[in-house]
Amino acid sequence: MPQATLWFSRPFRDWIGRAEVTLHWEGHLTLRDALERMAAEHPSFHTHVAPHLDQDTFNNMAAVILNGDFLALDSEIPDSATVNVFTPLAGGLARREHPPAQSCPHVRV
């Protein structure tokens, strides 16, 4: 029977109560199938993820990676795979210009 491990970052792991889940299936399993199974078993995951299972909306919610490639919702998960589900990262601190060293009284030049 095929199986795959799904590894979740926060907040997904908070919604399912752990960071890692192993799924077993017969036939084939898509990412959408896996997420629907998780939603059926974990009410908080269902509340936060199930309404977002169209591709464009889901892309803003999660980045799902398998062997360095991003997975679409209808991508098939292969046997023995490790699938990483991350919150997409964006933004960061704006680059600040630092004053010249001589204008900082605590820095000697």
C-alpha positions in Angstrom: 0.0 0.0 0.0 1.5 3.4 -1.0 2.3 5.9 1.7 3.7 9.4 2.0 4.7 11.7 4.8 3.4 15.2 4.9 5.4 17.7 7.0 3.6 20.9 8.1 5.0 24.2 9.2 3.0 26.5 11.5 0.2 27.4 11.5 -0.8 24.1 9.8 0.8 22.0 12.5 -1.2 23.8 15.1 -4.4 23.0 13.3 -3.7 19.3 13.2 -1.8 19.0 16.5 1.5 17.7 15.1 4.1 18.5 12.5 4.1 15.2 10.6 1.4 12.9 9.2 1.8 9.7 7.3 -1.0 8.9 4.8 -1.7 5.5 3.2 -3.9 5.0 0.1 -4.9 2.7 -2.7 -4.7 3.8 -6.3 -3.5 7.4 -6.5 -3.5 10.4 -4.2 -3.5 14.0 -5.2 -2.5 16.9 -2.9 -6.1 18.0 -2.9 -7.2 14.4 -1.8 -4.6 14.5 1.0 -5.7 17.9 2.2 -9.4 16.9 2.1 -8.5 13.8 4.2 -6.7 16.0 6.7 -9.7 18.4 6.8 -12.1 15.5 7.5 -10.0 14.3 10.5 -9.1 17.7 12.0 -11.8 20.3 12.5 -9.5 23.3 13.0 -7.6 22.3 9.8 -11.0 22.1 8.0 -12.0 25.5 9.2 -8.8 27.2 8.0 -7.9 25.2 4.8 -11.1 23.6 3.3 -12.5 26.9 2.1 -9.3 27.7 0.2 -9.0 24.6 -2.0 -9.1 26.4 -5.3 -5.6 26.8 -6.8 -5.3 30.6 -6.8 -6.5 31.0 -3.2 -4.5 28.0 -2.0 -1.3 29.5 -3.6 -1.7 32.5 -1.2 -2.1 30.2 1.8 0.6 27.5 1.3 3.7 26.5 -0.6 3.8 22.8 -1.1 7.1 21.3 -2.1 8.1 17.8 -3.2 11.7 17.1 -4.2 12.3 20.9 -4.8 9.2 21.3 -7.0 6.0 23.1 -6.1 2.9 20.9 -6.1 -0.4 22.1 -7.5 -3.6 20.8 -5.8 -4.2 18.2 -8.5 -0.6 16.9 -8.6 -0.3 13.3 -7.7 1.8 12.4 -4.7 4.1 9.4 -5.4 4.7 6.5 -3.1 7.3 7.1 -0.3 7.3 10.9 -0.9 7.9 13.5 1.8 5.7 16.5 1.1 6.5 19.8 2.8 3.7 22.2 3.4 4.9 25.7 4.2 3.4 29.1 4.8 4.6 31.2 1.8 7.2 33.7 2.8 7.1 37.2 1.5 8.2 40.7 2.4 10.7 41.3 5.1 12.2 44.4 6.4 12.8 47.3 4.1 16.4 48.0 3.6 17.5 50.8 5.9 20.3 53.1 5.1 22.7 53.3 8.0 24.2 56.7 8.9 27.9 57.1 8.2 30.0 55.6 11.0 31.4 59.0 12.0 27.9 60.3 12.8 27.3 57.5 15.3 28.7 58.6 18.6 29.4 55.1 19.9 31.3 54.0 16.8 35.0 55.0 16.4 36.5 55.3 12.9 
